[in-house]
Amino acid sequence: MSDTLFNINAKVLVVGSDDMCGFMIAKTFLKHLKNEIRVGYMYEHNPLTKEIEREGAKIMRYNLCDSRSMERLFEGIHCAVIVPPVFCHNYQKAPEMIEIAACSEHLKMFVMTSILHADKLGDWDRLKQICKMEKEFENKMKKWDKAYILRKSMPLEGFYMVRKAIQEKHMLPWVFGDNEIAPVSLCDVSKAIINLLCGKHRRENEELDASVNIESLTHHKHMFCLTGNRRKSGEEMAKECSEALDTHIKLKSMKIDELIECIRKEKEFPEEMIKFAKELLEATKEGYMDGQTRDLEHILGKKPMSVKEYFEENRKEFMPNK
């Protein structure tokens, strides 16, 4: 296989279409690549997986308690992108997937998505599993020609879980108090993965702007922290949302448990996904998601999607009822 991933014969695996991140990565790969795209999923009746299948992916169901089902995912695969599966009752077994990948005969390139400060999130069960997967990844990373951990900040797509509050009540729920965050689009994360695997990112000795927080690069040269370019308050985000939708959207402060209960009442998302979302919100409120780097801009070669641009691109999903 050539040095670049996108030799037409390279087979690509995305594990995690049950998760919005895995779904967006698979969807982006299907749009931009002509390779065979294999997608691993756990939940049988997930509309995200069904959509990916309609768009041409080869979908394969796996079980974290069944090693053989995970081994089949990696058979003949040259590149794998893993979104840690933390939405199921046996998510504690997720780190075993790295061990199985390391035994794969053809696998040359491996990317794992993570979250900011994953190594400091031991107080939350599901987030802690991502830290364990990072450690397992680092133990095995010499097995692959290219190996990257992508720690990402709060995803802009998380706004989708509260879209009905925007549509019906003209309000943007906010549970982070005075905290500012630099959210990132999963579309940009997906495009960054393609660039990394093609070698289209900064060289290790490339000079960076001294004002940029490059904490991510001091950990390991294979780790990048993907965030928006600027931290923003809830008020700023509500303003950008209002501008994108051409209507006034007010900021509504509430407690995390109150927001989670509102999401549960809609009965749109699996309980396991809601539990993970709750932990991520709690970590964000504690300040673990307030990092800001230009890693994503350097990998993409352009500025990441802003909050306003996200709402503009998804107006149909968020446009308030009159």
PyMOL commands that set and color helices and strands:
alter all, ss='L'
color gray80, all
select helices_A, chain A and resi 20-32+47-54+67-74+91-93+96-102+118-120+125-143+156-169+186-197+215-219+234-245+256-266+271-285+295-300+307-313+315-318
alter helices_A, ss='H'
color red, helices_A
select strands_A, chain A and resi 11-15+36-41+58-61+79-82+109-115+146-152+171-174+223-226+250-253
alter strands_A, ss='S'
color yellow, strands_A
deselect
rebuild
show_as cartoon
